[in-house]
Amino acid sequence: MGGQTEELANKKSTLGKALTGVGYVVCLVLASIFIINMTMIIKSYAYPDKVPDFLGYKPFIVLSGSMEPEIMAGDLIVTREVAPENVKVGDVISFRVENDIMVSHRVTEIKTEGGLSFLTKGDANVGMDATSVLPEKIEGLYIWRGAGLGRFALFLQTPIGMLVFVVTPLCLFIIYDILSRGRRNKNKSAREAELEAELAALKAGRDGGGNDPPRKTLIQ
């Protein structure tokens, strides 16, 4: 019976550790999303004429299908800041067309006569883009695509989205962590009390044994 109880306690302990580990990972991911999102929101207000970035990386939400099938409408893409002279033919770059309009198209030709410029085209478009891209218009080099994450990213930037997917899970994890720590501390105190009681009992036994009268030895 005692062995079954100990085995059950070990299983509960292992499950608790696993759940705690998963909780820490989820908390880390949510905290990272929160920090990145808040950083970019603050930068968008502080520098309204610039595309907000996080450590040189810029996310863009794709609204058109001009780069299908590689990049679909509704996707979220991430670009990395790049020096214009490092851009090559075949690269997909995100560039500014107007103050608040960004386009991500593939570089088809690089011109150097009269200054550096880039000819671009959407993979799904029939013709080339009407104007060339100047170096100062380049926002970044395409490096990653999250299929369908664009719509989720838009919702995440709203107050409701922040509350539902970031703030609430973080608060729940903090509450769970506080309760878990309290339970662990309570169990630790109970174990310490048991050990102290056992030590006291052992000490009392030793003291009591020393006061016993000496036994007589019979000689035959």
C-alpha positions in Angstrom: 0.0 0.0 0.0 2.8 2.4 0.9 4.6 1.6 -2.4 1.5 2.4 -4.4 1.1 5.7 -2.5 4.8 6.6 -3.1 4.5 5.7 -6.8 1.3 7.9 -7.2 3.1 10.8 -5.5 6.1 10.4 -7.9 3.7 10.5 -10.9 2.0 13.6 -9.6 5.4 15.2 -9.0 6.6 14.4 -12.5 3.3 15.7 -14.1 3.5 18.8 -12.0 7.1 19.5 -13.2 6.1 18.9 -16.8 3.2 21.3 -16.5 5.4 23.9 -14.9 8.0 23.5 -17.7 5.3 23.9 -20.3 3.9 26.9 -18.5 7.3 28.6 -18.4 7.8 28.0 -22.2 4.3 29.4 -22.9 5.0 32.4 -20.6 8.3 33.0 -22.4 6.7 33.0 -25.8 3.9 35.3 -24.7 6.3 37.6 -23.0 8.4 37.8 -26.1 5.3 38.6 -28.3 4.3 41.2 -25.8 7.7 42.9 -25.8 8.1 42.8 -29.6 4.5 44.1 -30.1 4.8 46.9 -27.6 8.2 47.9 -28.9 6.9 48.2 -32.4 3.7 50.1 -31.3 5.8 52.6 -29.4 8.2 53.1 -32.4 5.2 53.5 -34.7 4.0 56.5 -32.6 7.5 57.9 -31.9 8.6 57.7 -35.6 5.4 57.8 -37.7 7.4 58.3 -40.9 9.4 55.0 -40.5 8.4 51.4 -40.5 8.8 50.1 -36.9 11.3 47.4 -36.4 12.6 45.1 -33.7 16.4 44.7 -33.7 16.4 45.4 -37.5 13.6 42.9 -38.3 10.4 44.2 -39.7 7.1 42.3 -40.1 4.7 43.1 -43.0 1.2 41.9 -43.6 0.6 40.8 -47.2 -2.7 42.2 -48.6 -2.4 41.2 -52.2 -1.6 38.1 -54.2 1.1 39.6 -56.4 3.7 37.2 -55.1 1.6 34.0 -55.2 2.3 31.1 -54.9 5.4 31.8 -52.8 3.7 34.5 -50.7 -0.1 34.5 -50.3 -2.5 37.3 -49.3 -3.0 37.2 -45.5 0.5 36.0 -44.8 2.9 37.6 -42.4 6.4 38.1 -43.7 9.5 39.2 -41.9 12.3 41.2 -43.5 15.7 42.0 -42.3 17.4 45.4 -42.9 20.0 45.0 -45.7 22.6 47.3 -47.3 21.4 48.1 -50.9 24.7 46.9 -52.3 24.1 43.4 -50.9 20.8 43.0 -52.7 21.0 40.4 -55.5 18.9 39.5 -58.5 16.2 37.0 -57.4 15.9 38.5 -53.9 12.5 39.5 -52.6 12.7 43.0 -51.1 10.1 45.1 -49.3 10.2 48.7 -50.4 8.2 51.9 -49.9 6.0 53.1 -52.8 4.4 55.9 -51.0 4.6 57.1 -47.4 2.2 54.4 -46.1 2.3 51.8 -48.9 4.8 49.0 -48.9 5.4 46.4 -51.6 7.3 43.1 -51.5 8.4 42.1 -55.0 11.3 40.1 -56.5 14.4 41.9 -57.9 14.7 41.1 -61.7 17.5 43.5 -62.6 20.0 45.8 -60.9 21.0 49.0 -62.6 24.1 51.1 -61.8 24.1 53.7 -64.6 23.2 57.1 -63.1 23.1 55.6 -59.6 22.0 52.3 -58.1 18.4 51.2 -58.7 16.4 48.0 -58.8 13.8 46.7 -61.2 11.2 44.5 -59.6 8.2 42.3 -60.4 5.6 40.4 -58.6 5.8 36.6 -59.3 2.1 36.5 -60.2 2.1 39.8 -62.2 2.3 39.8 -66.0 4.4 42.9 -66.3 7.3 44.6 -64.5 6.7 47.3 -61.9 6.3 50.7 -63.4 9.1 52.4 -61.6 12.5 51.3 -60.4 13.3 51.1 -56.7 15.9 53.5 -55.2 18.2 52.3 -52.4 16.6 54.6 -49.8 13.2 53.1 -50.5 14.3 49.6 -49.5 12.9 48.6 -46.1 14.3 45.1 -45.9 15.1 41.7 -47.4 12.5 39.0 -47.2 13.6 36.1 -45.0 10.5 34.4 -43.5 6.8 33.8 -44.1 4.1 32.9 -41.7 1.2 31.4 -43.6 -2.0 33.1 -42.7 -0.5 34.9 -39.7 -1.2 38.3 -41.1 -4.8 38.5 -40.0 -3.9 37.2 -36.6 -1.2 39.8 -36.3 -3.7 42.5 -37.2 -6.0 41.3 -34.4 -3.1 41.0 -32.0 -2.4 44.7 -32.3 -5.9 45.6 -31.2 -6.6 46.2 -27.5 -8.9 43.1 -27.4 -6.3 41.0 -29.1 -3.6 42.0 -26.6 -5.9 41.3 -23.7 -7.1 37.9 -25.0 -3.8 36.4 -26.3 -1.1 38.2 -24.2 -2.2 39.9 -21.0 -4.7 37.3 -19.9 -2.5 34.3 -20.4 0.4 36.1 -18.6 -1.8 36.9 -15.7 -3.1 33.4 -15.5 0.4 32.0 -15.5 1.5 34.4 -12.8 -1.4 33.3 -10.6 -0.7 29.7 -11.3 3.0 30.2 -10.4 2.1 31.9 -7.1 -0.3 29.1 -6.2 2.2 26.5 -7.1 5.0 28.1 -5.1 2.6 28.4 -2.1 1.7 24.7 -2.4 5.4 23.7 -2.7 6.3 25.8 0.3 3.4 24.3 2.3 4.6 20.7 1.4 8.2 21.7 2.3 7.1 23.0 5.7 5.1 19.8 6.3 8.1 17.6 5.5 10.4 19.7 7.6 7.9 19.4 10.5 7.8 15.6 10.1 11.6 15.4 10.1 11.8 17.5 13.2 9.2 15.3 14.9 11.2 12.2 13.9 14.4 13.7 15.2 12.7 14.7 18.4 11.4 11.2 18.9 14.8 9.6 18.2 16.4 12.0 20.6 13.8 11.3 23.3 14.4 7.5 22.8 18.1 7.9 23.3 17.7 10.0 26.4 15.2 7.6 27.8 17.5 4.6 27.2 20.3 6.3 29.1 18.2 6.6 32.3 17.3 2.8 32.5 18.7 1.1 35.5 21.7 -1.1 34.9 20.8 -4.7 34.3 22.1 -7.4 36.6 24.4 -10.1 35.3 23.8 -13.6 36.7 26.8 -15.8 37.3 26.2 -19.5 37.3 
